[in-house]
Every structure is written in structure tokens, then in C-alpha cells.
Amino acid sequence: LAQLAAQERVPLVFMLEGAGHRLTNAHSGRRPNDLQALAALSGLVPMVCLVLGPSAGHSALTAPLSDFVVMTEAASMFSAGPPIVKGAIGEVVTKEQLGGPAVHVALSGVAHNLAADDGAAIALARRYLSYFPQNAWAHPPLAESGDVGPRSLDGILALIDPDPRIPFDAHALLDMLVDAGTLLEIQPRYGASLVTVLARLGGRAVAILANN
């Protein structure tokens, strides 16, 4: 799949649920192997990973190599599951405690965003991809309808105090700045002091980093 994505220059989307292969990755098949192929694909086409259920072993390693990772509320992700943890160190843990959304969305940062269910995760992947070109050789898509015209930003003067020691909410600033309805925050539950968003300005896709 990674080789086909590189050949056809199209985004690569994984939907994970289930166990994978041994961590050695020493299986017979194509060369380079799949993880090396994903690393080589980085920066050439967008790569999205949707974790839709318990994902263990080799398949779970796809997520850290992807550009955007979404977990559903029913998902979990780990290199070795609860039975192996119990057999190895005698500790009893659940899939959620080992690698549920509370772990990867808020603590480890491996997953970027949380979705309620499979449908919401797929919709979020589509929205994420709408900001990007199909590949590194193309231009981002331009929105020609909606809130793409000039706008007044006088509200920013009321939001930002002349005294630089007085803080303000970066989210409120971004809501005024970008085209209405286009703001997509990436990793809203991780690293809260840094706000990372995809949005559109005058119909053009942009990425914004803001200190909150």
C-alpha cells in the first residue's frame, strides 16, 4: 500500500483494528519492509492513521509514522496486550489503561485527535485531508465559496490588551482571523500551551501555531 501510494501520488489512510506482526519485522515479502516504506513516504503524500479498535503489535507501529492519528473512544493501541504484560511482569491492566485514548490523546501524544466513533473518525480524516494537496508536487486546494472575502478584524483590538503582560485566549483570536468554520485544531488535549490549527485564510489552506 505504501508503494502504491508513492507510485500513484495519493494520500495513504490506514484503519487499524486487530493484532499485527512480531516487532522484529523479519517477515518475508517486499523490500523495503512496510515500516521503512512508510518512513520513505513521509513528506511525499499525506498519511493518516485511524485507530478504530484495539490495535496491537506491528500494526500499532503505523501510528507514530503517520502525519495525523485519530483514535475512537473504543480504541486502544499498544505493542503488547494485557495478557503479555501479565505474563512478563505479573501486572494486570486493561486495554484502556495500557493504551486507550486517555493515554495516547492526552499523555503520550501519539494520537492527535479523539473521535466518538468510526464514522466521526472517517469524517475527521476527510476534513484533515481537505487542507492538503494530494501529494508534494501539487498545490493545496483553494476554497472559492463560503467565508473567503475580506473581513473586519476590529475585534482583535478589544481582545489584545496594549499591555503585553495581560494574556488573551489564542482560540478567540483565531476565530476572528480565519475563514468561518474552517478551523481544525490538532492535538487539542496535548500540550495545551501550544495551539496548532489548520484553517483557511481567504480560501487558502494555512497551518497556524499560537502560544496560549
JOJOBEL-V109414 format. One record per helix or strand of 2 or more residues. SS is the DSSP state (alpha for helix, beta for strand). FROM is the first residue (numbers start at 1). TO is the last residue. If there is no record, write none. Layout:
SS/FROM/TO, SS/FROM/TO
This chain:
alpha/2/8, beta/12/18, alpha/34/41, beta/47/56, alpha/57/64, beta/68/72, beta/76/78, alpha/82/89, alpha/95/99, alpha/101/108, beta/113/115, alpha/118/129, alpha/155/159, alpha/170/177, beta/184/186, beta/194/201, beta/204/211
